[in-house]
Amino acid sequence: MAFPNPRPFESEPPSQDFSSALKLLQQSQRQDSEIALQALERSKQYATLVVSLGYAGIFAIWSFCVGYLPHGVSSATALLVGTSLALFVVFEIMKMFAMQTVAMRLFNSVNLKPNVHDLDGLLRFVDEQKRRQETAAEENFDLSKKLIAIWPYFFFPTVFFGFGGMFLLFYNLAAHLTQALPFFPA
């Protein structure tokens, strides 16, 4: 995927006109923000994949060991990992709903058919279409910023509870295998 030129000044010499230079600066800042958001989105997608695989692994180990562990240990592990999973799923559902809402608005705005009979009407329709696309792009950009802003409030508790359940399970599995450690919680 090619990134847009983040520095339009390098390919186009700035105009002597202040408003043109300001417009180029705003375009450059916007492109820098979009590149940063794309990088954050990719890192979040990678984190989502790692977390998903972690859940699959921890639940597989837990289901294999549940018969060897005291009921309290199994329940505490399930509670911690289940809470982590619930937080993860809630965020992903919120993200999916928000992204689909923006996508539907974009689809509805670009799927309009012109009902014009002259060149001026067609040009007005094209201008309106361009404004709708710019508005949809702004909405998508704003949504990405909002999702990235709330993501840590879900991610860090998800990791905390997930690792808590994993460490509890591994400790108690070691206690079962070695019989030298006490189960926790007893």
VEXKOLDREN-868671 format. One line per 4 residues: their letters; for each residue x, y, z of C-alpha. Coordinates in nm, 3 decimals. Layout:
// VEXKOLDREN-868671
A = X,Y,Z; ...
// end
This chain:
// VEXKOLDREN-868671
MAFP = 0.000,0.000,0.000; 0.151,0.331,-0.103; 0.132,0.616,0.140; 0.035,0.961,0.017
NPRP = 0.317,1.210,-0.010; 0.331,1.345,0.347; 0.518,1.654,0.233; 0.347,1.810,-0.069
FESE = 0.599,2.099,-0.051; 0.868,1.868,-0.185; 0.684,1.798,-0.510; 0.510,2.133,-0.552
PPSQ = 0.684,2.462,-0.478; 0.475,2.668,-0.238; 0.289,2.959,-0.388; 0.365,3.312,-0.282
DFSS = 0.002,3.335,-0.178; -0.040,3.290,0.200; -0.370,3.102,0.174; -0.218,2.854,-0.072
ALKL = 0.077,2.794,0.159; -0.158,2.752,0.455; -0.367,2.504,0.256; -0.053,2.304,0.170
LQQS = 0.050,2.303,0.537; -0.294,2.179,0.644; -0.285,1.910,0.375; 0.059,1.799,0.494
QRQD = -0.055,1.787,0.856; -0.365,1.592,0.757; -0.156,1.338,0.564; 0.085,1.302,0.859
SEIA = -0.212,1.235,1.088; -0.354,0.979,0.845; -0.019,0.797,0.826; 0.004,0.791,1.206
LQAL = -0.354,0.663,1.233; -0.281,0.389,0.978; 0.024,0.280,1.177; -0.176,0.278,1.501
ERSK = -0.456,0.082,1.335; -0.212,-0.181,1.206; -0.052,-0.217,1.549; -0.399,-0.250,1.705
QYAT = -0.491,-0.519,1.450; -0.173,-0.709,1.538; -0.252,-0.677,1.909; -0.604,-0.807,1.841
LVVS = -0.461,-1.112,1.664; -0.216,-1.184,1.948; -0.488,-1.144,2.212; -0.724,-1.373,2.018
LGYA = -0.459,-1.644,1.993; -0.381,-1.597,2.363; -0.746,-1.657,2.455; -0.758,-1.969,2.242
GIFA = -0.443,-2.103,2.405; -0.538,-2.022,2.763; -0.887,-2.172,2.726; -0.739,-2.484,2.568
IWSF = -0.495,-2.528,2.858; -0.767,-2.447,3.113; -1.009,-2.701,2.964; -0.737,-2.968,2.968
CVGY = -0.639,-2.896,3.332; -0.978,-2.820,3.487; -1.015,-3.175,3.620; -0.680,-3.159,3.802
LPHG = -0.736,-2.828,3.979; -0.949,-2.741,4.283; -1.287,-2.588,4.202; -1.187,-2.245,4.342
VSSA = -0.880,-2.230,4.120; -1.080,-2.323,3.811; -1.348,-2.068,3.897; -1.098,-1.787,3.967
TALL = -0.914,-1.858,3.643; -1.237,-1.865,3.444; -1.352,-1.541,3.609; -1.029,-1.355,3.529
VGTS = -0.994,-1.479,3.172; -1.369,-1.447,3.111; -1.364,-1.084,3.228; -1.072,-1.017,2.999
LALF = -1.251,-1.179,2.707; -1.572,-0.987,2.779; -1.386,-0.654,2.773; -1.216,-0.751,2.448
VVFE = -1.544,-0.852,2.283; -1.729,-0.540,2.403; -1.466,-0.314,2.246; -1.462,-0.510,1.921
IMKM = -1.844,-0.495,1.897; -1.842,-0.120,1.968; -1.575,-0.073,1.700; -1.763,-0.288,1.450
FAMQ = -2.091,-0.102,1.508; -1.927,0.241,1.475; -1.732,0.144,1.163; -2.039,-0.007,0.996
TVAM = -2.240,0.307,1.071; -1.979,0.526,0.902; -1.947,0.280,0.611; -2.324,0.277,0.556
RLFN = -2.333,0.657,0.552; -2.051,0.662,0.298; -2.222,0.395,0.087; -2.550,0.587,0.090
SVNL = -2.380,0.915,0.002; -2.177,0.784,-0.291; -2.449,0.561,-0.428; -2.678,0.849,-0.525
KPNV = -2.779,0.872,-0.890; -2.781,1.213,-1.054; -3.121,1.339,-1.159; -3.006,1.631,-1.371
HDLD = -3.078,1.742,-1.723; -2.815,2.006,-1.791; -2.443,2.064,-1.745; -2.487,2.305,-1.453
GLLR = -2.699,2.051,-1.266; -2.442,1.780,-1.330; -2.159,2.002,-1.208; -2.357,2.087,-0.893
FVDE = -2.418,1.714,-0.836; -2.044,1.642,-0.875; -1.960,1.919,-0.627; -2.218,1.786,-0.380
QKRR = -2.083,1.433,-0.427; -1.731,1.556,-0.356; -1.851,1.733,-0.038; -2.030,1.416,0.076
QETA = -1.714,1.211,0.019; -1.504,1.464,0.210; -1.756,1.460,0.494; -1.750,1.080,0.502
AEEN = -1.369,1.081,0.503; -1.375,1.328,0.793; -1.623,1.109,0.982; -1.403,0.805,0.927
FDLS = -1.095,1.000,1.042; -1.278,1.128,1.352; -1.406,0.778,1.431; -1.054,0.637,1.409
KKLI = -0.927,0.904,1.647; -1.210,0.830,1.894; -1.154,0.454,1.881; -0.781,0.498,1.933
AIWP = -0.852,0.729,2.226; -1.075,0.478,2.411; -0.878,0.169,2.312; -0.635,0.184,2.611
YFFF = -0.930,0.183,2.854; -1.022,-0.159,2.722; -0.680,-0.294,2.624; -0.497,-0.257,2.955
PTVF = -0.771,-0.411,3.174; -0.805,-0.688,2.915; -0.433,-0.763,2.942; -0.435,-0.734,3.322
FGFG = -0.722,-0.981,3.373; -0.600,-1.212,3.097; -0.246,-1.234,3.234; -0.382,-1.266,3.587
GMFL = -0.586,-1.568,3.483; -0.295,-1.714,3.285; -0.046,-1.678,3.573; -0.298,-1.818,3.820
LFYN = -0.354,-2.118,3.593; 0.018,-2.179,3.534; 0.103,-2.144,3.903; -0.166,-2.394,4.002
LAAH = -0.070,-2.629,3.721; 0.288,-2.621,3.856; 0.148,-2.682,4.207; -0.038,-2.987,4.078
LTQA = 0.259,-3.125,3.886; 0.524,-3.070,4.153; 0.301,-3.111,4.459; 0.557,-2.887,4.632
LPFF = 0.352,-2.568,4.606; 0.013,-2.496,4.767; -0.282,-2.431,4.540; -0.388,-2.068,4.521
PA = -0.656,-1.971,4.602; -0.691,-2.266,4.835
// end
